[in-house]
Amino acid sequence: MSNIYKLTGTLQHYVWGGKDYIPTLLHIAKAEQYYAEYWLGAHSSSPSLIETNGSSQPLTEFLAQNPTALGAQSRALFGDGLPYLLKILDVKKPLSIQLHPTKKQAEIGFAAENDNKVDLKDPKRTYKDNNHKPEMMIALSDFWLLHGFKSKGKIIDTLKTRPSLTALCDKLATQDLHAFYADIMQAEQNQLETWLNPIINANQTAYQNNELTLDNPDYWVLYSMESMDIPADKLDAGLICFYLFNIVHIKPGEGIFQDAGIPHAYLRGQNIELMACSDNVIRGGLTPKHIDIPELLKVIDCREVEPQIIPPAPADKPVFTYSTPAKDFALENVNCRKGALIQSKSESATILLVMKGNVKIHEKSTALSLSQGESAFICANTAYEIEGVEDGYCVLAKLP
């Protein structure tokens, strides 16, 4: 029996996605629609397809029939499911501000909604499964995102330079960040207009003339309103968060880790994302979707965050594992020079995705040729060899 199989992911056509990047990466014919995410994994809502004996089946089904493919360590820690989900994202328009629960919060929330008979597909449902969702990303282009609260001092510095926000500055001086954030998220529309409309009006011309820099929160307020069609008389409380959260620029090859409770929002760019296998998202603005304020305030981590950038994989290192505190996943970067042979052994179920070039994977009597955008599933405890057919690189998702 082979231990290496061709794997094909699933496309997600969310409206914030672009139209070209993912089809080009995957070498697929594109239709007139959005291509936001490409998923490689065994999430029950959208499992990848694995090719076995000339036919394909969902990876969820394959793992149910072959649980040993996960590896003993994985099964002991995470049961008989693949613990991670690998994605490619093309962020054309900003995503909602969001955060993810801890494992315990997810278990409690999921059980409570089940007990209340909230349908899994109900738009007002918050918990889609009982898992946490720590996640890491590696930028494939210049990438901009919001990530965690700035220090109180930095927030006050940002607010006091904008006359319409100085009242917020005084307010924050008397409150902790959690109480301050709770009041903002529950502010009435006329209050949001008092805070934001003077900024919007003052910066409109500079924004249209491309004179605002991307580290300026005013730019992202106007950009979000334009790209997400937010009218001036229906402002979103999430717009205030551009003044409270870190605006982070990640250069290609660099990355960042998002832990449970840390508010974040992807604003623009393409990335590789690896996360625990979950679809639990608690939203905090910049979205027409349901925002569960009580749950948001229960789960949000309001600690002051100094963003920690994950350094890029060194060009001269054949195999490099990005450093994160995650227990559910690890991402490995493999530089494949033409003619190079890299030997490895999978301790747990591994997904390989070719990002550039062509490779051949050998395992005993099996050899699989893969080009850019193609993937393989490698069973646990498999000794294999990656041969560079053409210069490029691949990423491998696995357990740490």
C-alpha positions in Angstrom: 0.0 0.0 0.0 1.2 3.5 -0.8 1.8 6.1 1.9 1.8 9.1 -0.4 -1.3 10.3 -2.2 -2.2 13.2 -4.5 -4.5 15.7 -2.7 -6.8 18.3 -4.1 -8.1 21.1 -1.9 -11.4 23.1 -2.1 -12.1 26.6 -3.1 -14.0 29.2 -1.0 -15.6 32.0 -3.0 -16.1 34.6 -0.3 -16.8 38.1 -1.7 -13.7 39.7 0.0 -11.4 37.5 -2.3 -9.6 38.4 -5.5 -10.3 36.9 -8.9 -6.8 36.1 -10.2 -4.2 35.1 -7.6 -5.5 31.7 -6.5 -6.5 30.4 -10.1 -3.0 31.5 -11.3 -1.2 29.8 -8.4 -3.2 26.6 -8.9 -3.1 26.7 -12.7 -6.9 26.3 -13.0 -9.3 27.9 -15.4 -11.0 30.9 -13.7 -14.7 31.7 -13.9 -16.2 35.2 -13.2 -16.2 34.8 -9.4 -14.2 35.5 -6.3 -11.4 33.2 -5.2 -10.8 34.0 -1.5 -9.4 30.8 0.0 -8.0 27.4 -1.0 -8.4 24.8 1.8 -6.2 21.7 2.3 -7.4 19.5 5.1 -10.2 17.5 6.6 -12.6 20.1 8.0 -16.1 18.5 7.9 -17.6 21.5 6.0 -15.1 21.3 3.1 -12.8 18.3 3.1 -10.0 17.9 0.4 -10.1 15.0 -2.0 -7.5 12.3 -1.8 -6.7 10.1 -4.8 -6.5 6.4 -4.0 -6.4 3.4 -6.4 -7.4 5.6 -9.4 -10.4 7.2 -7.7 -10.9 10.1 -5.3 -12.7 10.3 -1.9 -13.0 13.0 0.8 -10.0 13.1 3.1 -12.4 12.8 6.1 -13.6 9.4 4.7 -10.1 8.2 4.0 -9.0 9.0 7.6 -12.1 7.3 9.1 -11.1 4.2 7.2 -7.3 4.6 7.8 -6.9 6.3 11.2 -3.3 5.0 11.6 -2.4 7.4 8.8 -2.6 10.2 11.4 0.1 8.7 13.6 0.1 7.6 17.3 1.1 11.0 18.7 -1.6 12.8 16.7 -4.3 10.4 17.7 -3.3 10.5 21.4 -3.5 14.3 21.5 -6.3 15.1 19.0 -8.3 11.9 18.4 -9.1 10.5 14.9 -9.3 13.8 13.0 -6.6 15.8 11.2 -5.7 18.5 13.8 -4.9 21.3 11.3 -6.1 23.1 8.2 -3.8 24.6 5.6 -5.0 27.5 3.4 -4.0 30.0 0.8 -5.8 33.4 1.1 -6.2 36.3 -1.4 -7.4 39.2 0.6 -8.7 41.9 -1.8 -11.1 43.6 0.6 -10.7 43.7 4.4 -12.1 40.7 6.4 -14.2 41.2 9.5 -12.4 42.0 12.8 -12.4 38.7 14.5 -11.1 36.5 17.3 -11.1 32.9 18.1 -12.0 31.1 21.4 -9.8 28.9 23.6 -10.5 25.2 23.5 -12.5 25.4 26.7 -14.6 28.4 25.5 -15.3 26.6 22.2 -16.4 23.4 24.0 -18.8 25.3 26.3 -20.1 27.6 23.5 -20.6 24.7 21.1 -22.5 22.6 23.6 -24.7 25.6 24.7 -25.8 26.4 21.1 -26.5 22.7 20.5 -28.6 22.5 23.7 -30.5 25.6 22.5 -31.0 23.8 19.1 -29.3 26.6 17.1 -28.9 25.1 13.6 -25.2 24.8 12.5 -26.1 26.9 9.4 -28.0 29.6 11.3 -26.3 33.0 10.5 -26.7 33.8 14.2 -24.7 30.7 15.3 -21.3 31.6 16.8 -19.7 28.2 17.4 -19.4 25.8 14.4 -17.4 23.2 16.3 -15.9 22.5 19.7 -12.2 23.4 18.8 -10.0 26.4 19.3 -8.4 28.1 16.3 -4.9 29.4 17.0 -3.4 30.3 13.6 -0.2 31.4 11.9 0.3 33.1 8.5 3.2 33.6 6.2 2.9 36.5 3.7 3.1 35.8 0.0 3.0 39.6 -0.8 3.2 42.8 1.2 0.5 42.1 3.7 -1.4 44.4 6.1 -3.5 43.4 9.1 -4.8 44.5 12.5 -3.3 42.5 15.4 -4.1 43.0 19.1 -4.5 46.2 21.2 -1.7 48.7 21.1 -0.4 49.9 24.5 -2.7 52.3 26.3 0.0 55.0 25.9 0.1 54.5 22.1 -3.7 54.5 21.8 -3.9 57.8 23.7 -1.2 59.3 21.4 -3.2 58.2 18.4 -6.5 59.6 19.7 -5.2 62.9 21.0 -4.0 64.0 17.5 -7.6 63.8 16.2 -9.9 66.5 17.6 -13.1 64.4 17.3 -11.4 61.6 19.3 -10.0 63.6 22.2 -13.1 62.8 24.3 -12.3 59.1 23.8 -8.7 59.9 25.0 -10.1 61.4 28.2 -12.4 58.4 28.6 -9.6 55.8 28.2 -7.6 57.6 30.9 -10.3 56.6 33.4 -11.0 53.0 32.1 -9.3 49.7 31.5 -9.1 48.6 27.9 -11.9 46.0 28.3 -14.5 48.5 29.6 -13.4 51.1 27.1 -13.7 48.6 24.1 -17.1 47.4 25.4 -18.5 51.0 25.4 -17.2 51.6 21.8 -18.7 48.3 20.5 -22.1 49.3 21.9 -22.0 52.9 20.9 -25.0 54.4 19.1 -24.9 55.4 15.4 -24.9 59.2 16.2 -22.0 58.7 18.6 -20.0 56.9 15.9 -20.8 59.7 13.5 -19.5 62.3 16.0 -16.2 60.5 16.4 -15.6 59.5 12.7 -17.3 61.9 10.3 -14.9 64.8 11.0 -12.0 62.5 10.2 -13.7 61.1 7.1 -14.5 64.6 5.8 -11.0 66.0 6.6 -9.2 63.2 4.9 -11.4 62.5 1.8 -9.3 64.5 -0.7 -5.9 63.2 0.6 -7.3 59.7 0.4 -8.5 60.1 -3.2 -5.1 61.6 -4.1 -3.2 58.6 -2.6 -1.5 61.0 -0.1 -2.3 59.0 3.1 0.3 56.4 4.2 -0.7 52.8 5.0 0.5 53.1 8.6 -2.1 55.8 9.1 -5.4 54.6 10.6 -7.3 57.3 8.8 -6.3 55.6 5.5 -7.8 52.3 6.5 -11.1 53.9 7.8 -11.6 55.4 4.3 -10.4 52.4 2.5 -12.7 50.1 4.4 -15.7 52.3 3.9 -15.0 52.4 0.1 -14.2 48.8 -0.4 -16.9 47.4 1.9 -19.6 50.0 0.9 -20.1 51.3 4.4 -22.3 54.4 4.2 -21.6 57.5 6.3 -25.0 57.1 8.0 -24.5 53.4 8.9 -21.0 53.4 10.3 -19.5 50.3 11.8 -18.1 50.4 15.3 -15.2 48.3 14.0 -13.9 51.4 12.2 -12.8 52.9 15.6 -10.5 49.8 16.1 -8.1 51.2 13.5 -7.1 53.7 16.3 -6.9 51.0 19.0 -5.2 48.0 17.4 -1.7 47.6 15.9 -1.6 48.1 12.2 1.0 45.6 11.0 2.8 45.4 7.7 4.3 42.0 7.0 6.8 41.7 4.2 6.8 38.6 1.8 8.2 35.6 3.6 7.6 37.0 7.1 4.7 35.8 9.3 2.7 36.3 12.5 0.9 34.0 15.0 -2.7 34.8 16.3 -3.4 33.3 19.6 -6.9 32.7 21.2 -8.7 35.9 22.1 -6.4 38.3 20.2 -8.5 40.5 17.9 -7.3 40.7 14.3 -8.3 41.5 10.8 -6.7 40.8 7.5 -6.7 44.0 5.4 -4.9 43.3 2.1 -2.5 40.8 0.5 -2.0 37.1 -0.1 -0.8 34.6 2.5 -0.4 31.0 3.5 -2.4 30.3 6.6 -2.1 27.3 9.0 -4.5 26.8 11.9 -6.1 24.3 14.2 -9.0 22.6 12.4 -11.9 24.8 13.3 -14.2 27.4 11.8 -15.0 29.2 15.0 -15.0 33.0 14.4 -16.3 35.6 16.8 -16.7 38.9 14.9 -16.0 42.3 16.2 -17.0 44.6 13.4 -16.3 45.5 9.7 -18.9 42.9 8.7 -22.6 42.7 7.8 -22.7 39.3 9.5 -24.0 38.6 13.0 -21.9 40.2 15.9 -22.5 38.5 19.2 -21.4 41.3 21.6 -21.8 39.5 24.9 -19.7 36.5 23.5 -17.2 38.9 21.9 -16.7 40.7 25.3 -16.4 37.3 27.1 -13.7 36.0 24.7 -11.6 39.0 23.7 -8.1 39.3 25.1 -7.5 43.0 25.8 -3.9 42.7 26.8 -1.5 45.2 25.2 0.3 43.5 22.3 3.7 44.2 20.7 3.4 42.3 17.4 6.0 39.5 17.1 7.0 39.0 13.4 8.0 35.5 12.5 11.3 35.8 10.4 11.4 34.4 6.9 12.9 31.1 5.9 16.6 31.6 5.1 17.3 31.1 1.4 20.4 29.0 2.1 18.6 26.5 4.4 17.0 23.5 2.6 14.5 22.8 5.5 13.2 25.4 7.9 10.4 25.2 10.5 8.7 28.5 11.5 8.6 29.1 15.2 5.2 29.4 16.9 3.8 28.2 20.3 1.1 26.1 18.5 0.7 22.4 19.6 -1.8 21.6 16.8 0.4 22.4 13.8 3.8 23.4 12.5 4.7 24.8 9.1 7.9 23.7 7.3 9.5 25.5 4.4 11.5 23.3 2.0 13.7 25.0 -0.6 14.0 22.7 -3.6 16.9 23.4 -5.9 16.9 21.6 -9.2 18.6 18.2 -8.7 18.7 18.5 -4.9 17.5 15.5 -2.8 16.0 16.2 0.6 15.3 13.2 2.9 12.7 13.3 5.6 10.3 11.2 7.7 6.8 12.1 8.6 6.0 11.5 12.3 2.4 12.6 11.8 0.1 13.0 8.8 1.6 15.7 6.6 0.3 17.9 3.8 2.8 19.1 1.2 1.9 22.0 -1.1 4.2 23.1 -4.0 4.4 26.9 -4.0 6.8 27.3 -6.9 8.7 25.0 -9.3 8.4 21.2 -9.7 9.2 18.3 -7.3 9.1 14.6 -7.3 8.4 12.7 -4.0 9.7 9.2 -3.7 8.6 6.6 -1.1 9.6 2.9 -1.5 8.0 2.0 -4.8 5.8 5.2 -5.1 6.9 8.4 -7.0 4.6 11.4 -7.3 5.4 14.4 -9.5 3.9 17.7 -8.4 4.1 21.2 -9.9 3.2 24.6 -8.5 -0.2 24.5 -6.8 -0.3 20.7 -6.4 -0.4 18.9 -3.1 0.2 15.5 -1.5 -0.9 13.8 1.6 1.8 11.8 3.4 0.8 9.2 6.0 2.5 9.2 9.4 5.7 7.2 9.8 6.7 7.5 6.1 10.3 7.9 5.1 10.4 9.9 1.8 12.6 12.0 -0.4 11.8 15.3 -2.1 13.7 15.7 -5.4 13.9 19.2 -7.0 13.0 18.9 -10.7 13.0 22.7 -11.1 14.0 25.4 -8.7 11.3 26.3 -6.2 9.9 25.7 -2.8 7.1 23.8 -1.0 5.5 24.1 2.4 4.6 21.2 4.6 1.9 21.2 7.3 2.4 18.7 10.2 2.5 18.4 14.0 5.4 20.1 15.8 
